[in-house]
Amino acid sequence: MTKTLPATFRPCNDASQPLFAVQPGIPLQDALECVCCLLESAEALAVLTTGGESPEQLGYACSSLIEMAKATLHACIEGMHKKNV
């Protein structure tokens, strides 16, 4: 069974140290289901930003969700590449 590899994201200081990470060893199907949930949440927030309710805060939250989804996808892709090597 293919699993995720670690993937860090969200640099938090001048040294760009990552604050968060996708954990290694998560089955790809589980990780990809989480990606879907993250993107659905980001989509819902993006719709709210057009309604005029705190667009800056909602935009930041939406960006964070997308960044998490991208990191998870990267961890899945790296896991697939490792399995094929």
C-alpha positions in Angstrom: 0.0 0.0 0.0 1.4 3.4 -1.0 1.7 5.9 1.8 2.7 9.6 2.2 6.2 10.9 2.7 6.7 13.9 5.0 6.0 17.3 3.5 6.5 20.6 5.4 4.7 23.8 4.8 3.9 27.3 6.2 7.3 29.0 6.8 7.0 31.1 10.0 10.1 33.2 10.5 13.1 34.9 8.8 14.8 31.5 8.4 11.7 30.1 6.7 11.4 27.2 9.1 8.3 25.2 8.4 5.6 25.4 11.1 3.5 22.4 9.9 4.1 19.1 8.2 2.2 16.3 6.6 3.0 13.1 8.5 4.7 10.2 6.7 3.0 6.8 6.5 -0.6 7.9 5.9 -2.3 5.7 3.3 -2.8 7.7 0.1 -6.6 7.1 -0.1 -7.0 8.6 3.4 -4.7 11.6 2.6 -6.5 12.3 -0.7 -9.9 12.2 1.1 -8.5 14.9 3.4 -7.4 16.9 0.4 -10.9 16.9 -0.9 -12.3 18.1 2.4 -9.7 20.9 2.6 -10.5 22.0 -0.9 -14.2 21.9 -0.3 -13.7 24.1 2.8 -11.5 26.5 0.8 -14.1 26.7 -1.9 -16.8 27.6 0.6 -14.6 30.3 2.2 -13.8 31.7 -1.3 -17.6 32.1 -1.9 -18.0 33.9 1.4 -15.3 36.4 0.5 -17.4 37.7 -2.4 -20.2 38.5 0.1 -18.2 41.3 1.8 -17.7 39.6 5.2 -14.1 40.1 6.4 -12.6 39.3 3.0 -9.0 39.6 4.3 -9.5 37.1 7.2 -11.5 34.7 5.0 -8.9 35.0 2.2 -6.1 34.1 4.7 -8.1 31.1 5.9 -8.8 30.0 2.3 -5.1 30.4 1.4 -4.1 28.3 4.5 -6.5 25.5 3.5 -5.2 25.4 0.0 -1.6 25.3 1.2 -2.5 22.3 3.4 -4.1 20.6 0.4 -1.1 21.2 -1.7 1.3 19.9 0.9 -0.8 16.8 1.3 -0.9 16.2 -2.5 2.9 16.7 -2.6 3.3 14.1 0.1 1.1 11.7 -1.8 3.0 12.2 -5.1 6.3 11.7 -3.3 5.0 8.5 -1.8 3.9 7.2 -5.2 7.4 8.1 -6.7 9.2 6.3 -3.9 7.0 3.2 -4.4 7.8 3.1 -8.2 11.6 3.4 -7.7 
